[in-house]
Amino acid sequence: VQNPSFEAPLLSPGTYITSAAPMGWQPYGAIDNGSRSVGALNPSSTQLYLDPAPDGRNVGVVFLLDRVGDPSYFANSAAGLQQTLTAVLAPSSEYTLTVAVGNIRTDGSPQHPFDFNGFPNYRIDLLAGGQVLASDTNALMPGEGHFLQSTVKYTTGSQHPQLGLPLGIRLLNLNSAVGTEVNFDNVRLQRSAR
C-alpha cells in the first residue's frame, strides 16, 4: 500500500489539505475539492481527537458536506479514497485488510470551523480487478474523537474469476447519517498462503 498512513504530504500540527487526494490515493465518487473533498489532516496539537493518530502524524480525510451550514442534511452519496495496488489476487490465499477508522470531533477553534458532531458512516472495500471481494460496512462506531480498527478478511480457493488481477482498497464516507467527516489511518493488507 502506498502512503498507508497518509504521511505525504508533510503537514504541520493542526493543519490539513483538502484540495487533492494524498499521494498514492485517488478520489472516488463525486468530489469537488470544496464541500466534498478528500485529503489529509495532522490532528496533533488540536482537540479534534482524544486519541493520537494511530500511525504517524497524519490521517486521511473524507469530508462530505452536501448542504453547507447544515450538518444534519445527508444525501446518501458515498465518496472517498481508493488505491490500486501492484499486487494481484493470488490463488489459495487469505487476505487481511486492517484500517483505523476515526470519528473526528468538533474542537471549537476558528482554524476548524465545522460542526463535526455525529458520524456519517463508512465502508471499507477490498477489491480485485475493480470488483468488491469483501467489505466492512459500518461494523464499528468509534466515539467522538476516537479511532477503532476495522478488519476485512477474504480467502481465495484454487480458482477465482479475478485471479491475477490487481488488488485495490477503497475507503468511503457513506454520507448516510448526521456528520460530515470520516478519517482513516494505518491501512495494511497482508496475504498468507492457505
N, C-alpha and C positions, 0 to 999 in steps of 0.2 A: 504494500500500500504506500503510495507516495504521500508525503506530508500527513502522516496518520494522526498527528496531534495539532495540526493547523499552526505550526510554529513559523511558517513562512506565509505571510510577511512578518518581519520582526516588528512588534508593536510595543510602545511604551506602556507602563502600567496605567490602567483606566481608559485606554483608547481603543478604538475599533475602526474597521474599514468595512464598508458595505457597498462599495462601488464595483466589486468584482469578486468572483469566486477565489478562494485561496489556491495557491499553486498546486497543481496536480488534480484539482477538482473542477467539475463543470456544473453550471446551474442546471436544474431540472424543473420543468414546469414553467408557469408564467412568472417571470422575474423582470422587474422594470428598473432595478437599482435605485428605487425611491421608496415607496410604501411597501413594496415586495422585493426584498433584497437578500442576498447571501454574502457572507464574508467571514471575518474573524474578529475576536474580542479578546483583549487581555484584561480579565476582571480583577487582577491584583490591585490593591490599594483602594478598592471600592467596597460597597456593601451589597453589590449585585448578587454575590454568592457568599454563603456562610462557609462552604467547603472551598478549598483551593482547587484550581484546575486539576483534574485527575492525572494529567501527564504534561509536563512543561508549563508554559505560561499562558498560552492562548487556548481558546475553544472555537469551534466552528459555529457560525451564526446562520439561522434561517428565520428571518423576520418577515412576517406577513401581516400587514395592517390594511385590510381591504376597504375600510371606511375610516379615513383619517379623523382622529379625535374620538372614535367610538370603539374601544376595545371589546365591547360586548357584542359587536357585529362580527359574524364569521360567514365565509362564503363557501366552505367545504371545497375549496380549490387548493389541493395539496401542491407543494413545491419544495425544492430542497437542493441538495448537492449529490452528485454522483461521480463515480470514477470507474473507468475500465482498466483492469489490471493486465499485466503482461502474462501472468499465469493463466493456464487454461484448465477447464474441468477435466479431471482425470478419473479413470475407472477405479472401482473398489477403494474409495477414499471417503473419509469423514472430514467435513469442513466445519470449523467452529469460528464464527464471526462474533467478536465482542466489541461493544461500543458503549462508552459512557454517555448517558442521556441527562441533560441538565434542564432544570426549571428556573430560569432567571427570575429575580425578584426586583421590585421597584426599590430604588435606593434614595429617591427624592432629590438627587443632585441635579443642578442645571446642566451638567455635562451629559446626563442620561435622562432626558425629559419625558420618556414614555412610561405609560402605565403598563407594567409587566405582570400585574396580578393575573392569576389564572394559568392554565396550561392548555395549549391548543391541540394537544395530542400529537403523536409521532408514529412513524413506521420506519423500520429498517429492513431493507431487502438485500438478499444475496442473489446475484444473477449469473447466468451463463448465456452468452450469445444474445444478451438483451432480454432473455426470458427469466422471470422470477422463479427461483428454486425454492426459497423459504423466506419467511418474514417474521418479524416481531411487530405486531400491530397493537401498539399501546398497552403492552402487558404490564408496564411499570407506571407508577405515579410518583415521581420524585416530588418531595415537598418544596415549597418556595425557597430558593437559594441553595438547593442540593442537587447532587448527581446520584444516579443509580446505574449499575452496569447491566446492559442487555446482552443476552447470548442467543445467537441463532445457529442451529445445527442443521446439517444436511449430509446425507450419506448416498453415495452412488454405488451401483452394482457394476457388474462387468460390462453391461450395456446401458447406454443412456443417449437420448436424441441430441443432447448438447455436448457430448464428449468432444474434447479438442477445441471447444470454443472459449473465447476469453471470459474470465470471471469478471464480475462487476459488483459494486457496492452502491446502494442508494440510501440516503438519509433524508427523511421527509418530515416536514411540519405538515400535519394533516389539516390544519386550519378548520377544525370541526368543533371547537369549543371556545369558551371565553379565554383569551390570552393572545399574545402576538408573536412570541419568540420561543424556539426550541434551540438549545445548544447541544453540540456533540463534541466528543473528545476521545482520544486514545483508541482509534479504530484499528483492530487487529484481526487478521484472518490466518488461521492455522489449518494445515492439512495433515492428516495421519492416514497411513495405509490401513485398509480393513482386510 
